[in-house]
């Protein structure tokens, strides 16, 4: 059974669910999620001799929620991950070398967070696995700028998120419905790539998305309520600020353009995830870790969408376990 701890990183507190003992795995969720997205991994890997820590990323759940957009840069989020490692890693290698040796799992925005943590703080990271969002290296150009060229005169959700307060008002008007539509729309149960269908540039995020009468079994009513309660308490500003910080990232990470992830790295994606089709005419999962120098392979899980570790927990856990077995 997991317990919660609070880890302090300067003026930010990170809430962490922790289960088990042994080598440390830190799990980092994406948008709009919580530590709870890793519930199946907490139990599975703690039973196999690991200490598993699933964080609430800053802006979410029980963690601090700074107001400023600049608080949500990849550098700041990576420093939160390192603070958690420093607080929880009691491995012999740390005691000997004064460095942590954590394994990182990241999903959605959590994947770029762990990819970049591996580059910014390599002495802390033993290995890294990303789910759903590939890593093709650090670019001089923010992805939001690339997306705005690709989706010129079309709706693209990340562009819609840039104006402060607009998406917040839409999502917070009915949080339960907003989450149901969001989770369903990019799951394997939704029509393939309906999420990316053309909408007018002045559309809202939820326009045209299906609110299922009965949600698929991978997210029960009780599971959904955990997320609803959390976002009812915190709102959406902090989570949306991650999208707004991308141009700051491009400046902050300029010195690392061309840097590769040197640790063993691994990728998992869902066959029906719209992320793989974000760039028209390209399959972004074809070469998902061109930014890694020690790529240990990828697994594409059939018939599931974006929420791979929740939609297909067993298949995801088996794939991650295979990656971990390469490290021993």
N, C-alpha and C positions, 0 to 999 in steps of 0.2 A: 504494500500500500504506500502511495506516495505521501510526502509531506511537503509543506511550503516553507521556503526561506526567503528572506529579503537580502539582496546584495547591493551594496552601495558603490556607485561609481561617481565620485565627486558629488555633484548636486542632484544626481538621478538615482532612484532606487528601482531595482529590477526584481520582480517577483519570479521565483523559480520553483517549479514542481520537481522534486528529487525522489528517485526510487532506486534501491539496490546499492551495491558496493562493488568496487573493482575499478578497472580503467574507465576514464570519464568520457561519456558521450554528451555533447551539448546540442540540443535540438532547437532550431530557430524557425518560427512560423512565418507566414506571409499575410497578405491582405485578403479579406478582413477576417482574421482568425485570432487564435489564442494559443497558450500552451496546450490547451485541451485537444488541439488538432493532432498531437503526438501521443494521445492516450494509449493507442495500441502498441506503440513502440516503447513507451515507458515500461509496460508490463513485460513485453516480450524480451527485451534486451536486459532488463534487470534480472530476470529469471535465468539468464545465460551468463551471469558473472560480470555485468557492467554496472557502473553508477551512471544513471541516465538523468539528465537535467533538461527539462523543457521550460523555456523562458516565456514570459510575456514580454514581447518586444516593447521598448519604450513607446508610450502613446496608447498602449493597450492594457486592458484588464487591470490587474493589481499593480502594474508598474507606473512610474511617474509619467505625467503627460505634459511635457513642456509646450508652451504656446508657439514659440518661434519656429519658423520653417527650418532655420539653420541648425536647430537641435537634432534634425533627423537625417543628417548626412550619413553616408556610409562609414566615414571615419568615426563618427560618434557612435553609431550602432556597433561597429566592430569593437570599439573600446568597451562597450557594455558586455559583449561576449567574452572579452579577455578578463574583465572584472569577475565574471561568473567563474571562469576557469581558475583564476587565482584563488577564489574563495573555496572552491570545491575540490580541486585536484590535490589529492594527498598521496599520489603514486610515488614509489621509490625513485623513479627517474626524476621527478620534480625535486625531491629532497636532495638528490645528488647534484643536479645540474642547475638548480634554482630557476627552472623553467617548467611550465606545464606542458603536457603532451596529450592534449585532448583530441578527440575525434569529433568532427562537426557534421551534423545533418542539417540541411536547410531546404525549405520548400517555398515556392513562389518568391516574394521579396526576400524571404529567408535564404534563398539560394545565392543571390548576389551578395547578401550580407556575409555568408560564410566563405564564398569565393574570395571576397575582398579582405576578410579577416585573415585568410591564409597568406595573402600577399603582404598585408600591412604588419602582421605579427607572426612571422613564420616560426619563431622559436617556441610559440605556444601550441602549435598545431601539428598533430601527428598525421592526420589524414582527413579528407573532406569529401562528402557526398552531397550532391545537389539534386533536388527533385523539381521537375517541371520547367525550370528556367535554365537554359544552357549558359556556358561561359566561353565566349570567343575572344577574350582579352579585354583590356581596358582601353577605351577609345578616347580620342581627343574631343569627340562630339558627344553630347548628352543624347541618350536614346530618345528623349522626348522631342528633340530637334529633328532627328531622323524620322520619327513617326509622323511629325507634322508635315514633312515633305511627302512621305508615302501616302498619307491620308488627307492631302490637301483638298479642301472643299467637301470633305466627308467627316462624319462623326467618328471620333476615336476617343475611347473612354479616358485615356490619360490626359489628353488635351482638355477634355471637359473638367477634369479634376483640378486644373491649374488655378482657376478663379476661387479665391478663398470664400467659403461660406455657401457656395452654390450647391455642390454635391452634398455637403453636410445637411443642408435644409431638405434635400430630396430624400436622403437615406433616413434621417431622423424623424420624418413625418410618420413613418410606420416601419419601425425597425425590424419586426418579425417578417413582414412581407418583403422588405428590402433584402434581408439575408436569404430568405427562401429563394427569391428570384436570382440573386447573385450566385448562390451555391449551385442551384439547379442548372443555370444557363451554361456553365462551362464544365458540367459533369458529363460522364459518359452516357447518362440517361437522356440528355437533351439532343435534339437534332444536330448533326455534325456541323460545326462552325456557324450555327445560327447567330451566335454571339457576335460574329464579325460581319453580319449582313449589313448592307448599306443602309444608313439612316441619314436624315438631313443633318447638316453640320450644327444646327441649333436644337437637335434632339436632346433629351435627357437620358441618363444612363439606363434607367429602368424601362424606358419606352420599348415596347415590343417584346420584353422578356416574359417568359411563362411563369406563372405562380402555380405550381402543381397542386392538384386537389389532395393527393397523397404523396408525401415526399418519399423518395427511394429509401430502402431499408438501411443503407449505410449511414444515414444520419437520422436517428430516432427523434421523436418529439422531445424527449428529455435531453438529448444531445443538443438539439437546436436551441432549447431554452437556456442552456449554459451560455451560448453565444449572445442570445437576445438580452439576457440579464446583464452581461458584461458591457455591451454597447449601449444599453439603456443608461448605465451608470456613467460611462465615459464619453459617449458621443463619438464622432468620426473625425474630428479635426486632426488629432495626432496621426492616425493611420493615413489620412490623405496627404499630410505634410511630407510623407516619404516620397510621393510622386512629385511634389513641388520642389524638393531639394535636389533634383537630378542635375540641374545646371550648376549648382554649387559643387556637386560631386565632380563634374568634369574639370573644374578648376582645381579642386582639392587633390585630385588623383593624377594630375598632369605628369608628375614626376615618375609615375608608375606605368605610363603608356608603354606597351610592349613587354611588361613584366609577365612572367608565366607563374602559374601555381606549381611549385616544386614538389609538394607533398603528393602521395598517392591520391588520385581523385577518381570519382565515379559519378555516373548520372543515371537517373530513373525518370522516365516520362510515361504519361498515359497516351495510348494510341489515338484517342479522340480529343486530346487537349488542343484547344484553339491556339495556344501559344506557338505551336509548331508551324502555324500558318500566318503568323503576324506579318511576315514580309511576303506579299503575294508572289507566287511562283517559286517559293523556296520552302524546303522542309528544314526547319531550324533544328530538328532532332537528328539530321543525317550525320552531322559531325559536331556533337554537342559540347565537346570540351577541347576545342582547338587551342584554348588558352591554358591548357595544362601540359606540363612537361612529363608527367608520370601518370598518364591516363590508363586506368585499369578496366575500362569497358563501360558499357551502358546496357540498360534493360528497358525495353518499351513494353509496357503491360497492356495486353489486348483488352479492348472493349471498355476501357475506363477513360475518364477525362482528366481534369486538372487536379482534383483533390486526391491524388494517388494513394497516399498513406491512410486515407480514410475510406476511399472507395474500394480499395483492394489491399487491406492491411496485411494479409498473409503473404501475398505475392511480393509486396514491398519489403516486408521483413525478411523473407527468404533471400531476396536480391541483396539487401543490405548486409545480411549475415554472410553471404558469399564474398562480398567485398571485404568485410572484416576478417574473414578467414585468410585472406591474402596477406594480412599485416602481421600474422603471428609467426 
